[in-house]
Amino acid sequence: MQRKRYTPGRTGSAARTAVVLTLGLGLGIGLTACSAGTPAEDVAVDAKAGPAAPVAPPGRYRTLFEACGAVPQATLKDLLPGAAALADPERDKAYRGVAAVTYDTDRRVGCTWKADTPDISHRLELDIERVVSYDTTVSDDDRAQEVYVRKQLAAGIPLPPTAPPTTTPPTSPGTGTPSPGAPTPGRTASGAPGATAGKPPADGTSPAAGAPSSGAPATEAPASGATPADPTSTGLEPRVLEGLGEIAYLDDALSTVGANGSQRAISVVFRTSNVIVTVSYQEQTTGSVEAPDSGELQEKARNLARLLAERLEE
């Protein structure tokens, strides 16, 4: 029998060494490929990140108009009657006004006018502020409302109350009419005028005790939440104003000056978006001159405030 020829090759230990080297090289390549990708920690962080918080919208106004040029000369002649008696240079100076010193005319501007006579002096001051919120979650308008509310409360004028929600009686399914047995608003379950069924009157009396006797005239009660009219009120007291900007109020203060002088100061403040406008108008009298008339000064200040509100709408 012929034997097979012996072929030189690797021994058992040499073969095992080659296998180990091959496996090690393969593992090294695999680790290198994994390290080149995105780390697992980064993937976990990105998955947990939620949507970005919404940014509050900016206010309507980005700039302000020049204050001293905002009041027409015809209006200044009405507000400063004493300027007509001044010499030409002094009269022109009174109508030009003096600009307020501010460091950013896009954020705040102002102007002051005055005219004095021996018996009466008038002073007009205009302040315009553009409010900016530096909190991305609070809009410029909301921040301006906070500033306005502080001004109104500082003037001692309460904020208007919030109207309570209106309740309606239950309705029958598909009919839209009150269910049988449901009391009509303002009447009891029996249909007689009075407190709502199941609810005692606001004064704490029982329906029987609070009801008028037979034949006695019924007294009309004020509406719920209404404040009884003040008999001494003249309609010129400090108050909230309607139809001026988005919200407005008027303040009126009379004080004594010296031994026999009087000064009345009218302030009209209103807000439109992120701009707050303050019109301050004062009249001071001396000697035997009568105290400044509240109605006339309020009307002039309100007319100027309306003119400025229209200017903001341009």
KEKE-3310 file (N, C-alpha, C; in steps of 0.2 Angstrom, whole numbers, plus 5000, padded with zeros to 4 digits):
npx = (5004:5003:5008:5001:5007:5015:5010:5017:5011:5001:5003:4993:4993:4997:4987:4977:4981:4980:4967:4962:4968:4962:4948:4950:4953:4942:4933:4938:4936:4922:4919:4925:4916:4904:4907:4908:4895:4880:4880:4872:4867:4864:4854:4844:4842:4837:4825:4818:4816:4804:4791:4795:4792:4778:4780:4775:4765:4771:4769:4758:4764:4779:4787:4786:4777:4782:4781:4779:4775:4763:4751:4739:4741:4729:4722:4731:4729:4717:4718:4728:4724:4730:4741:4739:4739:4753:4769:4775:4787:4787:4775:4776:4786:4779:4769:4777:4782:4791:4801:4801:4815:4822:4829:4827:4818:4810:4804:4798:4791:4788:4780:4779:4768:4765:4757:4756:4747:4743:4733:4728:4734:4740:4744:4750:4753:4760:4762:4769:4770:4778:4776:4786:4788:4799:4798:4796:4785:4775:4765:4767:4756:4749:4758:4758:4745:4746:4754:4746:4735:4741:4743:4729:4724:4733:4728:4716:4705:4693:4694:4683:4669:4668:4656:4644:4642:4628:4614:4603:4586:4583:4580:4567:4571:4575:4565:4568:4562:4557:4558:4544:4538:4550:4556:4552:4564:4567:4555:4545:4543:4529:4526:4524:4531:4547:4559:4570:4565:4569:4580:4584:4579:4591:4592:4591:4579:4564:4553:4540:4541:4547:4539:4528:4513:4496:4489:4498:4510:4522:4540:4552:4567:4584:4594:4603:4619:4620:4625:4618:4613:4622:4616:4623:4632:4639:4642:4655:4665:4680:4683:4680:4682:4673:4674:4687:4702:4707:4705:4702:4703:4698:4704:4701:4706:4705:4714:4720:4730:4742:4736:4724:4722:4717:4719:4716:4718:4717:4718:4719:4720:4724:4725:4731:4734:4750:4754:4753:4745:4746:4737:4739:4731:4731:4724:4727:4721:4722:4720:4704:4698:4687:4687:4694:4684:4677:4670:4673:4687:4688:4682:4690:4702:4698:4695:4707:4713:4706:4709:4723:4721:4716:4726:4735:4729:4732)
npy = (4994:5011:5025:5041:5056:5067:5083:5098:5108:5119:5116:5110:5120:5131:5134:5136:5149:5157:5157:5164:5177:5181:5182:5192:5203:5204:5208:5220:5228:5228:5235:5247:5252:5253:5263:5274:5278:5286:5289:5279:5286:5298:5296:5293:5305:5313:5307:5310:5324:5336:5346:5363:5377:5388:5404:5420:5432:5447:5465:5476:5488:5495:5506:5524:5539:5556:5566:5580:5585:5580:5586:5596:5613:5621:5614:5616:5630:5630:5623:5630:5644:5656:5658:5666:5679:5682:5688:5686:5678:5671:5665:5657:5648:5642:5635:5626:5617:5607:5594:5578:5570:5556:5540:5531:5533:5525:5518:5526:5542:5560:5576:5593:5607:5624:5638:5654:5666:5681:5678:5665:5649:5636:5619:5607:5590:5576:5559:5545:5528:5513:5497:5483:5465:5455:5442:5427:5420:5428:5440:5456:5464:5459:5461:5475:5477:5474:5484:5495:5492:5493:5507:5512:5507:5513:5526:5525:5520:5508:5492:5487:5476:5458:5451:5439:5422:5418:5409:5396:5389:5371:5361:5353:5337:5339:5349:5362:5370:5375:5362:5353:5359:5366:5381:5397:5410:5422:5419:5409:5392:5390:5400:5413:5430:5432:5425:5413:5396:5385:5393:5405:5422:5436:5444:5436:5433:5423:5417:5420:5429:5439:5443:5455:5462:5458:5469:5479:5490:5483:5484:5488:5479:5482:5477:5461:5462:5476:5492:5504:5520:5535:5548:5560:5560:5567:5563:5566:5561:5552:5539:5524:5524:5523:5518:5522:5519:5502:5500:5512:5526:5540:5552:5564:5578:5590:5603:5614:5629:5638:5652:5656:5650:5638:5622:5611:5595:5585:5568:5557:5541:5528:5512:5505:5491:5487:5500:5513:5528:5544:5558:5573:5586:5602:5616:5631:5643:5659:5671:5680:5673:5660:5643:5630:5624:5608:5600:5606:5605:5591:5588:5594:5587:5574:5575:5577:5565:5556:5561:5557:5543:5541:5544:5534:5524:5526)
npz = (5000:4996:5004:5009:5004:5015:5020:5024:5037:5048:5065:5079:5090:5083:5074:5083:5088:5077:5075:5086:5084:5073:5077:5086:5079:5071:5081:5085:5074:5074:5086:5083:5073:5080:5089:5081:5078:5084:5101:5114:5125:5120:5111:5120:5127:5117:5114:5125:5125:5124:5115:5110:5120:5118:5111:5117:5109:5101:5105:5097:5094:5089:5089:5094:5092:5090:5104:5107:5095:5094:5098:5091:5086:5087:5097:5107:5109:5115:5126:5133:5137:5142:5135:5124:5127:5128:5123:5106:5105:5118:5117:5106:5111:5122:5115:5108:5118:5130:5128:5136:5145:5140:5138:5128:5115:5108:5118:5128:5128:5130:5134:5139:5142:5146:5152:5159:5168:5178:5186:5183:5179:5167:5164:5154:5152:5144:5143:5136:5135:5129:5132:5135:5136:5144:5146:5138:5139:5142:5135:5127:5127:5138:5149:5148:5152:5166:5170:5168:5176:5189:5189:5189:5201:5210:5209:5216:5210:5208:5200:5187:5191:5188:5177:5184:5178:5168:5172:5165:5165:5166:5151:5141:5133:5116:5114:5118:5127:5144:5156:5162:5178:5180:5187:5182:5178:5190:5196:5208:5211:5211:5202:5206:5208:5215:5226:5219:5217:5231:5235:5247:5249:5246:5257:5268:5274:5276:5262:5266:5276:5270:5260:5253:5262:5259:5247:5250:5242:5231:5233:5222:5220:5219:5205:5204:5211:5208:5212:5223:5218:5221:5229:5229:5219:5204:5192:5188:5196:5200:5189:5178:5161:5146:5129:5125:5119:5124:5137:5150:5162:5172:5183:5195:5205:5217:5225:5238:5236:5243:5252:5247:5235:5222:5215:5202:5196:5182:5176:5163:5158:5147:5138:5124:5116:5118:5122:5134:5137:5145:5150:5157:5165:5171:5181:5189:5201:5208:5221:5220:5210:5204:5209:5198:5185:5186:5176:5163:5162:5162:5151:5141:5143:5140:5127:5121:5124:5116:5103:5103:5104:5092:5084:5087:5080:5067)
capx = (5000:5007:5006:5000:5013:5014:5011:5019:5005:5001:5001:4987:4994:4998:4981:4973:4983:4978:4959:4961:4970:4956:4943:4951:4953:4935:4929:4940:4933:4915:4919:4926:4910:4899:4909:4907:4888:4877:4880:4865:4864:4862:4848:4839:4840:4833:4819:4814:4815:4797:4790:4797:4787:4776:4782:4770:4766:4774:4764:4756:4768:4787:4790:4782:4777:4785:4776:4778:4772:4757:4745:4739:4741:4722:4720:4735:4726:4711:4720:4732:4721:4734:4747:4737:4741:4760:4772:4776:4792:4785:4769:4778:4789:4773:4766:4782:4782:4797:4801:4804:4821:4821:4835:4825:4812:4805:4800:4795:4791:4783:4781:4775:4767:4762:4756:4754:4744:4744:4727:4727:4740:4738:4749:4748:4758:4759:4767:4767:4775:4778:4778:4789:4789:4805:4797:4794:4778:4770:4764:4768:4749:4748:4763:4755:4739:4748:4756:4740:4731:4744:4741:4722:4723:4736:4723:4711:4699:4693:4693:4676:4668:4667:4649:4643:4639:4620:4611:4596:4583:4584:4575:4565:4575:4572:4560:4571:4557:4559:4555:4539:4540:4556:4554:4554:4569:4564:4549:4546:4540:4522:4524:4524:4537:4551:4566:4571:4563:4575:4585:4581:4581:4598:4592:4591:4572:4560:4549:4534:4542:4550:4534:4523:4507:4491:4487:4504:4514:4529:4546:4557:4573:4589:4597:4609:4626:4620:4626:4613:4615:4624:4613:4628:4636:4638:4645:4662:4670:4685:4679:4682:4679:4671:4675:4693:4707:4705:4703:4704:4700:4699:4705:4700:4708:4705:4718:4722:4737:4743:4731:4717:4722:4715:4722:4712:4722:4714:4722:4716:4725:4721:4729:4729:4739:4756:4755:4749:4745:4743:4736:4738:4729:4730:4723:4728:4719:4724:4716:4697:4696:4684:4690:4693:4678:4679:4667:4676:4693:4688:4680:4696:4707:4696:4695:4714:4715:4703:4713:4729:4719:4715:4733:4738:4726:4734)
capy = (5000:5017:5030:5048:5061:5072:5090:5103:5113:5122:5112:5112:5126:5137:5135:5140:5156:5161:5158:5170:5183:5183:5184:5198:5208:5206:5212:5227:5232:5229:5240:5254:5254:5255:5270:5280:5280:5290:5285:5277:5291:5304:5294:5293:5312:5316:5304:5313:5331:5338:5351:5369:5381:5393:5411:5424:5436:5454:5470:5479:5494:5494:5513:5529:5545:5562:5568:5587:5587:5576:5590:5602:5620:5623:5611:5619:5636:5629:5620:5635:5651:5661:5659:5671:5686:5682:5690:5681:5673:5667:5661:5651:5643:5639:5630:5621:5612:5604:5586:5574:5567:5549:5536:5527:5536:5520:5515:5531:5549:5564:5583:5597:5614:5628:5646:5657:5673:5683:5675:5658:5646:5630:5615:5600:5585:5570:5553:5539:5522:5507:5491:5477:5460:5451:5435:5424:5417:5434:5444:5463:5467:5456:5465:5482:5477:5474:5491:5499:5490:5496:5514:5513:5505:5518:5532:5524:5518:5500:5489:5485:5469:5453:5449:5432:5418:5418:5402:5395:5383:5365:5361:5346:5335:5340:5354:5369:5373:5373:5356:5354:5360:5370:5388:5403:5414:5427:5417:5403:5386:5391:5405:5420:5433:5432:5421:5406:5390:5382:5397:5410:5429:5438:5447:5431:5432:5418:5420:5422:5435:5445:5445:5461:5460:5459:5476:5484:5491:5480:5488:5485:5478:5483:5471:5458:5465:5483:5497:5509:5526:5539:5555:5566:5559:5572:5560:5569:5558:5548:5533:5520:5527:5519:5520:5526:5513:5496:5501:5519:5529:5547:5554:5571:5580:5597:5604:5621:5631:5644:5655:5657:5647:5631:5618:5605:5591:5579:5563:5552:5536:5523:5508:5502:5485:5488:5507:5517:5535:5547:5565:5576:5593:5606:5623:5634:5649:5663:5677:5679:5669:5654:5637:5627:5620:5601:5598:5609:5602:5584:5587:5595:5581:5568:5576:5576:5558:5553:5563:5553:5536:5540:5544:5527:5519:5527)
capz = (5000:4995:5009:5007:5006:5021:5018:5030:5038:5055:5070:5083:5093:5079:5071:5088:5088:5071:5076:5091:5081:5068:5081:5090:5073:5069:5087:5085:5068:5076:5091:5080:5069:5085:5092:5076:5077:5089:5108:5116:5130:5116:5108:5125:5129:5111:5114:5130:5124:5122:5110:5112:5123:5114:5113:5117:5103:5103:5105:5091:5092:5089:5090:5096:5088:5094:5109:5107:5089:5093:5099:5086:5089:5089:5103:5113:5111:5119:5133:5136:5135:5144:5130:5119:5130:5129:5117:5101:5107:5123:5115:5102:5116:5125:5110:5106:5123:5132:5128:5142:5145:5140:5136:5123:5112:5106:5124:5131:5126:5134:5133:5144:5140:5151:5151:5166:5169:5185:5190:5181:5175:5165:5163:5151:5152:5140:5144:5131:5136:5126:5137:5132:5141:5143:5148:5132:5140:5144:5129:5128:5129:5145:5153:5148:5156:5173:5172:5168:5183:5195:5189:5191:5208:5214:5209:5220:5206:5208:5194:5186:5193:5182:5178:5185:5173:5168:5172:5162:5167:5162:5145:5139:5127:5109:5113:5119:5132:5151:5158:5167:5185:5181:5189:5177:5181:5194:5199:5212:5208:5210:5197:5209:5208:5221:5225:5215:5222:5234:5237:5251:5247:5248:5264:5273:5276:5272:5257:5269:5280:5266:5255:5255:5264:5254:5246:5250:5236:5231:5232:5217:5223:5214:5201:5208:5210:5206:5218:5223:5215:5226:5227:5229:5213:5199:5186:5187:5200:5196:5186:5172:5155:5140:5122:5124:5119:5126:5144:5152:5168:5173:5190:5196:5211:5219:5231:5239:5235:5247:5257:5244:5228:5221:5209:5200:5191:5178:5173:5158:5156:5143:5135:5117:5115:5123:5124:5139:5137:5151:5148:5164:5163:5178:5181:5196:5201:5214:5222:5221:5205:5207:5208:5192:5184:5184:5170:5158:5162:5161:5144:5137:5144:5136:5119:5119:5124:5110:5098:5103:5103:5085:5081:5087:5075:5060)
cpx = (5004:5004:5005:5006:5011:5015:5012:5013:5006:4999:4995:4987:4994:4991:4976:4975:4981:4970:4958:4963:4964:4950:4944:4951:4946:4931:4932:4937:4925:4915:4920:4920:4905:4901:4908:4900:4886:4877:4872:4862:4861:4855:4842:4837:4836:4826:4815:4812:4808:4797:4792:4791:4785:4778:4776:4771:4768:4768:4763:4761:4775:4790:4784:4782:4780:4780:4774:4774:4765:4750:4745:4739:4734:4720:4724:4732:4720:4713:4725:4730:4726:4739:4745:4739:4749:4763:4774:4781:4790:4779:4771:4782:4784:4770:4771:4782:4790:4797:4804:4810:4820:4827:4833:4818:4807:4802:4796:4796:4787:4785:4777:4774:4764:4762:4753:4752:4744:4738:4726:4733:4737:4744:4747:4754:4756:4764:4765:4772:4773:4780:4781:4790:4795:4805:4793:4787:4773:4770:4765:4761:4748:4752:4760:4749:4741:4750:4750:4736:4734:4743:4734:4721:4727:4732:4717:4704:4698:4692:4685:4675:4667:4660:4649:4640:4631:4618:4604:4593:4584:4578:4573:4569:4571:4567:4563:4567:4559:4555:4549:4541:4546:4553:4556:4559:4565:4557:4550:4543:4533:4520:4524:4530:4540:4557:4565:4569:4569:4580:4582:4583:4588:4598:4592:4584:4569:4556:4543:4535:4544:4544:4530:4517:4502:4489:4492:4508:4520:4534:4550:4564:4578:4592:4602:4615:4626:4622:4621:4616:4617:4621:4617:4632:4634:4640:4652:4667:4675:4682:4682:4678:4678:4673:4682:4698:4703:4702:4705:4700:4702:4699:4705:4702:4709:4709:4718:4729:4738:4737:4724:4718:4719:4718:4718:4717:4718:4719:4717:4721:4721:4727:4726:4735:4744:4758:4750:4750:4742:4743:4734:4737:4728:4728:4723:4725:4721:4719:4708:4694:4693:4688:4689:4687:4680:4676:4671:4683:4693:4686:4686:4701:4705:4696:4702:4716:4712:4707:4720:4727:4718:4722:4736:4735:4728:4739)
cpy = (5006:5022:5037:5052:5066:5079:5094:5108:5115:5116:5114:5119:5132:5139:5139:5147:5160:5162:5164:5176:5186:5185:5191:5204:5210:5209:5219:5231:5233:5235:5247:5256:5256:5262:5276:5282:5285:5286:5284:5282:5296:5302:5295:5300:5315:5314:5308:5320:5332:5344:5358:5373:5386:5400:5416:5429:5443:5458:5473:5485:5493:5501:5518:5535:5551:5565:5576:5589:5583:5580:5595:5608:5623:5620:5614:5626:5636:5627:5626:5642:5657:5663:5665:5678:5687:5685:5685:5676:5668:5663:5655:5646:5639:5633:5624:5615:5610:5597:5583:5571:5560:5546:5532:5529:5531:5516:5520:5538:5553:5571:5587:5604:5617:5635:5649:5664:5675:5679:5667:5655:5639:5626:5609:5596:5579:5565:5547:5533:5516:5501:5485:5471:5456:5444:5432:5421:5422:5439:5452:5466:5465:5460:5473:5483:5477:5481:5496:5498:5493:5504:5516:5512:5511:5525:5531:5522:5511:5498:5487:5477:5464:5451:5441:5429:5418:5410:5402:5389:5377:5364:5354:5344:5336:5346:5361:5373:5371:5367:5357:5354:5364:5377:5392:5407:5420:5425:5411:5398:5387:5397:5412:5423:5432:5428:5415:5401:5387:5386:5403:5417:5431:5441:5442:5430:5426:5421:5423:5429:5441:5447:5451:5458:5462:5467:5481:5484:5487:5485:5485:5485:5479:5476:5468:5460:5472:5487:5503:5516:5531:5546:5561:5565:5564:5569:5562:5566:5554:5541:5530:5523:5522:5522:5524:5520:5507:5496:5508:5521:5536:5548:5562:5573:5587:5598:5612:5623:5638:5646:5655:5655:5640:5628:5612:5601:5585:5575:5558:5548:5531:5519:5505:5497:5486:5495:5510:5524:5539:5555:5568:5584:5597:5613:5625:5641:5653:5669:5676:5675:5662:5648:5634:5623:5613:5598:5600:5606:5595:5584:5589:5590:5575:5569:5575:5569:5554:5555:5558:5546:5535:5540:5537:5522:5520:5522)
cpz = (5000:5000:5006:5009:5011:5018:5024:5031:5046:5060:5074:5086:5089:5076:5076:5088:5083:5072:5080:5088:5076:5071:5084:5085:5072:5075:5087:5080:5071:5081:5088:5076:5074:5087:5087:5075:5083:5096:5110:5121:5126:5113:5114:5127:5123:5112:5119:5129:5121:5117:5114:5115:5119:5116:5112:5112:5105:5102:5098:5089:5094:5090:5092:5092:5093:5098:5108:5101:5088:5095:5094:5090:5091:5095:5109:5114:5115:5126:5137:5134:5137:5139:5125:5121:5130:5122:5112:5103:5112:5121:5110:5106:5119:5121:5108:5112:5125:5132:5134:5141:5145:5137:5130:5120:5109:5112:5128:5129:5130:5132:5138:5141:5146:5149:5157:5165:5176:5189:5189:5177:5173:5163:5160:5150:5148:5141:5140:5133:5132:5130:5133:5137:5139:5144:5141:5133:5142:5138:5131:5130:5137:5150:5153:5152:5164:5175:5172:5175:5189:5195:5191:5198:5212:5214:5213:5216:5206:5201:5193:5188:5187:5183:5179:5179:5173:5168:5169:5165:5163:5156:5144:5133:5121:5108:5114:5124:5139:5152:5162:5174:5186:5182:5183:5181:5184:5197:5203:5208:5207:5205:5200:5209:5215:5220:5221:5220:5224:5236:5241:5248:5249:5254:5269:5276:5273:5267:5260:5272:5276:5261:5257:5257:5259:5253:5247:5244:5236:5230:5227:5220:5217:5211:5205:5206:5208:5213:5218:5221:5221:5224:5227:5223:5208:5192:5184:5191:5197:5195:5180:5166:5150:5134:5121:5125:5121:5133:5146:5158:5168:5181:5190:5204:5212:5225:5232:5238:5238:5251:5253:5237:5228:5215:5208:5195:5189:5175:5169:5156:5152:5140:5129:5116:5120:5124:5129:5138:5143:5149:5155:5162:5170:5176:5188:5195:5208:5215:5223:5215:5207:5205:5201:5191:5182:5177:5164:5157:5160:5153:5139:5137:5140:5129:5117:5119:5118:5104:5097:5102:5095:5081:5082:5082:5068:5058)
residu = (MET:GLN:ARG:LYS:ARG:TYR:THR:PRO:GLY:ARG:THR:GLY:SER:ALA:ALA:ARG:THR:ALA:VAL:VAL:LEU:THR:LEU:GLY:LEU:GLY:LEU:GLY:ILE:GLY:LEU:THR:ALA:CYS:SER:ALA:GLY:THR:PRO:ALA:GLU:ASP:VAL:ALA:VAL:ASP:ALA:LYS:ALA:GLY:PRO:ALA:ALA:PRO:VAL:ALA:PRO:PRO:GLY:ARG:TYR:ARG:THR:LEU:PHE:GLU:ALA:CYS:GLY:ALA:VAL:PRO:GLN:ALA:THR:LEU:LYS:ASP:LEU:LEU:PRO:GLY:ALA:ALA:ALA:LEU:ALA:ASP:PRO:GLU:ARG:ASP:LYS:ALA:TYR:ARG:GLY:VAL:ALA:ALA:VAL:THR:TYR:ASP:THR:ASP:ARG:ARG:VAL:GLY:CYS:THR:TRP:LYS:ALA:ASP:THR:PRO:ASP:ILE:SER:HIS:ARG:LEU:GLU:LEU:ASP:ILE:GLU:ARG:VAL:VAL:SER:TYR:ASP:THR:THR:VAL:SER:ASP:ASP:ASP:ARG:ALA:GLN:GLU:VAL:TYR:VAL:ARG:LYS:GLN:LEU:ALA:ALA:GLY:ILE:PRO:LEU:PRO:PRO:THR:ALA:PRO:PRO:THR:THR:THR:PRO:PRO:THR:SER:PRO:GLY:THR:GLY:THR:PRO:SER:PRO:GLY:ALA:PRO:THR:PRO:GLY:ARG:THR:ALA:SER:GLY:ALA:PRO:GLY:ALA:THR:ALA:GLY:LYS:PRO:PRO:ALA:ASP:GLY:THR:SER:PRO:ALA:ALA:GLY:ALA:PRO:SER:SER:GLY:ALA:PRO:ALA:THR:GLU:ALA:PRO:ALA:SER:GLY:ALA:THR:PRO:ALA:ASP:PRO:THR:SER:THR:GLY:LEU:GLU:PRO:ARG:VAL:LEU:GLU:GLY:LEU:GLY:GLU:ILE:ALA:TYR:LEU:ASP:ASP:ALA:LEU:SER:THR:VAL:GLY:ALA:ASN:GLY:SER:GLN:ARG:ALA:ILE:SER:VAL:VAL:PHE:ARG:THR:SER:ASN:VAL:ILE:VAL:THR:VAL:SER:TYR:GLN:GLU:GLN:THR:THR:GLY:SER:VAL:GLU:ALA:PRO:ASP:SER:GLY:GLU:LEU:GLN:GLU:LYS:ALA:ARG:ASN:LEU:ALA:ARG:LEU:LEU:ALA:GLU:ARG:LEU:GLU:GLU)
# end
